[in-house]
Amino acid sequence: MKILDYLLSKNPREFDYQYKQNAFLALTYLLTFSEDDNSFCQIDSLERKKAQQVIEIFNDERIILVQVSREISLNQHFQQLIEGTAQEDDVENLIQAG
């Protein structure tokens, strides 16, 4: 929640690029825990709602981490995890990069 709140506190352009990489990598990594604990970040939770807001605000950003993918941005990966459309290979790449 603290990462989400902080990302919502400023204009996306005010954040250092590396901070955005680290923030979305951390959020994505944390979200993978929802597979093991179904009470974590449930569909109607405040966390999920804030995550959707962050996705909308950073929608125009292209936050790339080449260790994960040159084609899909970290914020797109995060969005796919939130929406339940992420591919297993992509999630494995994200975890290995973290």
C-alpha positions as CSV (number, residue, x, y, z in Angstrom):
1,M,0.0,0.0,0.0
2,K,2.8,2.4,0.8
3,I,4.3,2.0,-2.7
4,L,0.9,2.5,-4.3
5,D,0.1,5.5,-2.1
6,Y,3.5,7.1,-2.9
7,L,3.1,6.5,-6.7
8,L,-0.4,8.2,-6.4
9,S,1.0,11.2,-4.5
10,K,2.9,12.8,-7.4
11,N,2.8,13.3,-11.1
12,P,4.5,10.3,-12.9
13,R,7.1,12.6,-14.5
14,E,8.3,13.6,-11.0
15,F,9.7,10.2,-10.3
16,D,13.2,9.1,-11.2
17,Y,13.1,6.4,-13.9
18,Q,15.0,3.9,-11.8
19,Y,12.5,4.5,-8.9
20,K,9.6,3.7,-11.3
21,Q,11.5,0.5,-12.4
22,N,12.0,-0.6,-8.8
23,A,8.5,0.3,-7.7
24,F,6.8,-1.6,-10.5
25,L,9.1,-4.6,-10.1
26,A,8.4,-4.6,-6.4
27,L,4.6,-4.3,-6.9
28,T,4.6,-7.1,-9.4
29,Y,6.7,-9.3,-7.2
30,L,4.4,-8.7,-4.2
31,L,1.4,-9.4,-6.4
32,T,2.6,-12.8,-7.2
33,F,2.0,-13.7,-3.5
34,S,-1.7,-13.6,-4.2
35,E,-1.5,-16.9,-5.9
36,D,-0.5,-18.5,-2.6
37,D,-2.7,-16.5,-0.3
38,N,-6.2,-15.8,-1.8
39,S,-6.8,-13.1,0.9
40,F,-4.0,-11.0,-0.4
41,C,-5.1,-8.2,-2.8
42,Q,-8.6,-9.5,-3.4
43,I,-10.7,-8.3,-6.3
44,D,-12.7,-5.7,-4.4
45,S,-9.9,-4.7,-2.0
46,L,-8.6,-1.2,-1.4
47,E,-5.2,-2.5,-2.6
48,R,-6.7,-3.6,-5.9
49,K,-8.5,-0.3,-6.4
50,K,-5.3,1.7,-5.7
51,A,-3.4,-0.6,-8.1
52,Q,-6.0,0.2,-10.8
53,Q,-5.5,3.9,-10.2
54,V,-1.7,3.6,-10.5
55,I,-2.1,1.6,-13.7
56,E,-4.3,4.4,-15.1
57,I,-1.9,7.2,-14.1
58,F,1.2,5.4,-15.4
59,N,-0.6,4.2,-18.6
60,D,1.4,6.4,-20.9
61,E,4.8,5.5,-19.3
62,R,7.0,2.9,-20.9
63,I,9.0,1.5,-18.0
64,I,11.4,-1.0,-19.4
65,L,13.8,-3.3,-17.5
66,V,15.7,-5.2,-20.1
67,Q,16.4,-8.1,-17.7
68,V,12.6,-8.8,-17.8
69,S,11.6,-7.7,-21.4
70,R,12.4,-5.2,-24.0
71,E,8.9,-5.4,-25.4
72,I,6.6,-5.3,-22.5
73,S,6.9,-2.6,-19.9
74,L,6.9,-3.3,-16.2
75,N,3.7,-1.3,-15.7
76,Q,2.1,-3.5,-18.5
77,H,3.2,-6.6,-16.6
78,F,1.7,-5.2,-13.4
79,Q,-1.5,-4.4,-15.3
80,Q,-1.7,-8.0,-16.7
81,L,-1.2,-9.5,-13.2
82,I,-4.0,-7.3,-11.8
83,E,-6.3,-8.2,-14.7
84,G,-5.4,-11.9,-14.5
85,T,-4.0,-12.0,-18.1
86,A,-0.3,-12.5,-17.3
87,Q,1.5,-15.3,-19.0
88,E,3.4,-17.8,-16.7
89,D,6.7,-17.2,-18.6
90,D,6.4,-13.5,-18.1
91,V,5.8,-13.9,-14.3
92,E,8.9,-16.2,-14.1
93,N,11.0,-13.6,-15.8
94,L,9.8,-10.9,-13.5
95,I,10.6,-13.0,-10.4
96,Q,14.1,-14.0,-11.7
97,A,14.8,-10.3,-12.4
98,G,13.7,-9.3,-8.9
